[in-house]
Amino acid sequence: MSKNKSLMFGMGLLAGVVGGLIAGVLYAPKSGEESRRQLKDAACELYEKHSPAISEAKKQALESVDLMKYKLERQLRKFTNMVKSKKLLKAKELEEMDDEYNNY
């Protein structure tokens, strides 16, 4: 679980840095074209600098999603089987009651 917490912290930190860069560029007293160019350059530089970390975070996030999907599918199968077995038990109980009724 600590690996997941550190991943979330890293993602939050990265989001904060990106948000700060964007806010700084947008509120700077420069022309729109210059601000957009500067923002694009900063984003490209940030991506290039942190590309391995971003790729690793993406990989871990996808693995976590796959694991959660597997666990949910397994729980759904268990629940479905439980419902089926309850229905079978109820049907058997009704059948036995019907047999008892027909014997009288």
C-alpha positions in Angstrom: 0.0 0.0 0.0 2.9 2.4 0.6 3.9 2.0 -3.0 0.5 3.2 -4.0 0.7 6.1 -1.6 4.1 7.2 -3.0 2.7 6.9 -6.5 -0.2 9.1 -5.6 2.1 11.6 -3.9 4.3 11.7 -7.0 1.3 12.2 -9.2 0.0 15.0 -7.0 3.4 16.6 -6.9 3.7 16.5 -10.7 0.2 17.9 -11.0 1.1 20.8 -8.7 4.3 21.6 -10.6 2.4 21.6 -13.9 -0.4 23.7 -12.4 2.1 26.2 -11.0 3.9 26.5 -14.4 0.6 27.0 -16.2 -0.6 29.6 -13.7 2.7 31.4 -13.8 2.8 31.6 -17.5 -0.8 32.7 -17.9 -0.6 35.5 -15.3 2.7 36.8 -16.6 2.5 40.2 -18.3 3.4 39.0 -21.8 1.5 38.7 -25.1 -0.7 35.7 -25.7 1.4 34.3 -28.5 4.6 34.6 -26.4 2.8 33.1 -23.3 1.5 30.1 -25.4 5.0 29.5 -26.8 6.5 29.7 -23.4 3.9 27.4 -22.0 4.5 24.9 -24.8 8.2 25.0 -24.3 7.9 24.5 -20.5 5.5 21.6 -21.0 7.8 19.9 -23.5 10.8 20.4 -21.2 8.9 19.1 -18.3 7.8 16.0 -20.3 11.3 15.3 -21.5 12.7 15.7 -18.1 10.2 13.5 -16.3 9.3 11.1 -19.2 10.6 8.0 -17.5 8.8 8.8 -14.3 5.6 9.5 -16.2 5.9 6.3 -18.1 6.5 4.3 -14.9 3.5 6.0 -13.2 1.3 5.3 -16.2 2.5 1.6 -16.2 1.7 1.3 -12.5 -1.6 3.0 -12.9 -2.6 0.6 -15.7 -1.4 -2.4 -13.6 -3.5 -1.2 -10.7 -6.5 -0.8 -12.9 -6.1 -4.3 -14.3 -5.7 -5.8 -10.9 -8.8 -4.0 -9.6 -10.7 -5.1 -12.7 -9.7 -8.7 -12.1 -10.7 -8.5 -8.4 -14.1 -7.0 -9.3 -14.7 -9.6 -12.0 -13.8 -12.3 -9.4 -16.2 -10.8 -6.8 -18.9 -10.6 -9.5 -18.5 -14.3 -10.3 -18.7 -15.2 -6.7 -21.8 -13.2 -6.2 -23.4 -14.6 -9.3 -22.6 -18.2 -8.2 -24.0 -17.4 -4.8 -27.3 -16.1 -6.3 -27.5 -19.2 -8.6 -26.9 -21.5 -5.7 -29.6 -19.7 -3.6 -32.0 -20.0 -6.5 -31.2 -23.7 -6.9 -31.8 -24.2 -3.1 -35.1 -22.4 -3.3 -36.2 -24.4 -6.4 -35.3 -27.6 -4.6 -37.2 -26.5 -1.5 -40.2 -25.7 -3.6 -40.0 -29.0 -5.4 -39.9 -30.9 -2.1 -42.9 -28.9 -0.9 -44.7 -29.7 -4.1 -43.8 -33.4 -3.7 -45.2 -33.4 -0.2 -48.4 -31.6 -1.3 -48.9 -34.2 -4.1 -48.4 -37.1 -1.7 -51.4 -36.0 0.4 
